[in-house]
């Protein structure tokens, strides 16, 4: 069974609801879910699925079903929503994207931990994350920015990380290695950094820079 099929089952399960009055249906659906998840976690899936990092599988689960608001689902699933989210790696720790991050860091001459710190703040390592403004993926690229960076599939982890790192590298060069200004430009755009001659007086941007730097320097 392909990852796409697995995700479709999750979406169907969410629509049906595990706390439906039909308890027999609930039990059957929950058992099917547990069996499928067990198959993926134990590596018994086909070659296409095995090529997907486990982090991607969990990301698709979280994206497909709102686990946080379903207490009944938390009781029946092999893991709870809280455990799934809290298990996401902190910057500097091992992630499912370490090799991509390492390659990007080498190519664009940036510290791996800085890239991880940005990813943690932008998406908390959720490859399927999207914002109301339209930013997507691990490093939350806007469509126009992604296009300018040569990213064709914004939700592909490798393309997203490479594109985001390339952009961060451009900002570092633009501001002569000043990490805080580069981060401010990553968040608010270089136009605003230039306009205000430093970190723009936006609460979101100042908090963004502080949080990323705190993670990076920890």
N, C-alpha and C positions, 0 to 999 in steps of 0.2 A: 504494500500500500504506500502511495506517495504522500509526502508531507501535505500537499494540497488537499488530498482526500481526508487526511487526519484533521486538518483545520476545518474542513466543511462539516465533519461530524461534530466538532466542538461548537460551531455556529448553530447547527441544528439543535444540539443539546441545550444551548443557552435559550433558544426560542421556545423549546418545549417546557423548560423549567424543571429542576429537580424536586421542587416542592409542590408539584402538581398533585391533585387528588388521586390520580392513578398511580398507586404505589408500586404496582407490578411493572408499569412502564418505567418508573423512576429507577427501580432496582436493575432492570434490564439495561437501561441507558448507562447507568453508573458502572455496571460490570463491563460493558463494552468499552467505555472510556478507560477504565483501569487496565483492561487487557491490552488495548492499543498503546497506552502510555508505557506500560511495562515492556512491550515489544521494542519501542523506540529506545528506552533507557538501557535495555540490556543488549542493544546492538544487534537484534535479530531482524531488523528491517532490511529492505533491499538496498542495493548499492547507491541509488539516488539519495535515499534518506541518510545513509551513513556518511555521505559527503557533507551533510549539513552539520555544523557545530551544534552541540546540545543547547548552547545559549540561544541559537536561532529558534530551536523547537520551543523553548520556554517563552521566548518573545512572542511567537505566534500564538501560543496558548493564551498569554496575557492579553494580546491584541484582540483575539477572537471572542473571549469571554470576560465579562467584568467580574472577576473572582472576588474582589473586595466587598461587593454588595450582596454576596450570596452566601449566607451562613450555612445553609443546608448543603451547598456544594462543598464548602470547606470541610464538612464532616465526612463526606463520602469520597472525596478525591484522595489520591495517594499523597498529596501534599496540600498545604493550605496556602491561600493567597499571600498571607503574611510571610510565610516561609519562603515562597517563591521570590517575592520582592526583596526581602532582606538578604537573600542569598546572592543577589547581584553584587559583583566585586567592587571594592573600593579602588580608587585610583592608586596605582603602584602595586596592586596585587595582581595575581594571575587572572586573566580573562579568557574568553573564548576567541578573542581577536588579537592575541599577543603577537603572532607572527606578522599579521598585517600592520599592526602598529609599529613593530620593530622595523619592517621594510620602509614604512612611510617616514619614520624618524631618520633612518639612514639616508633616504633619498632627499629629504628636505632639510636635513641637518637641524632637527629639533629634538629636545629631550623626550624620551618615551613617556615619562611621567607627566609632562606638560600636556601631551596629547590625551593621555588617559584622564587627566584632571578636567580637560575641556569636555571629553565625552561623558564623564560622570555628571557634570553639571548640565550638559545639554540634553541628555537622554537617559542617564543612569544605565547605560549599556543596553538599551532597548533598540534593536535595529529597526523595529517597525514604528518607532515613535513619530508622531506628527503633531504639529502645533496648529492653533487656530489661525495663525498668520500664514500657514502654508509651508513652514520649514519641516524637513523630513529627515529621518535616518539617525544614525548614531551621533553625527556631528551637526544635526539640524541645519541642513543646507536649504536655502531658498531656491526655488526652481531656476530663476534667472542666474543666480550665482553659480549654481551647479552646472548649468549649461556653459557658462563662461569658463569654467574650470575643466571642461571636457568630460563631465560626468553624464553618462547616458542613462544609467539606472540608479536613481537617487537612493533607493532602498537596498541596493547591493552593498553589504558591509565593506568589501574591499574598495569599491569605487567611492563610497561615501567617505571612508577614512582617508583615502588618498587625496580626494578633493578637498576635504576639510583641512587636512594638514598642509596642503599646498597653499590654501588661502591664508591660514595662520602664519605660514612661513613668509608669505608676501607682506603681511601686516608687520611682522617682526623686522623685515628689511626696511619697510617704509618708515618705521619709527626707531631705527638704529638699535635694534635689540632690546628696546624697552618693553618688557613683557606685559606690564600693566596697560600700556597704551595699545599694544597689539590686541590684548583681550578686549579692551573697550571697543576697538574698531571691529573686532569679530562680532561683538554683540550689537553695537549701535551703528556700525558703518564708519569708514574712515572719514567721510564727509563731516560727520558730527564731531569727531575727534579734532579734525583740522579747524572746524568752525569755533570750537571752544578752547582750542589751544591746550588740550589735555583731556582727561576723562570727562565726558559730558555730564552735566548736572542732572542726570536722570537717575532716579532711585533704583530702577531695575538694573541699569548698567553698573552703577557703583557697587551694588550688592553682588552682581555677577562677578565682577573683577575680584572682589574680596573673597568670595567663596572659592573661586578657581585657584587663586593664589594661596589660600589657606590649605587647600588639598594638595596643591603642588609642593608647597614648602614643608608639609607635615612629615 
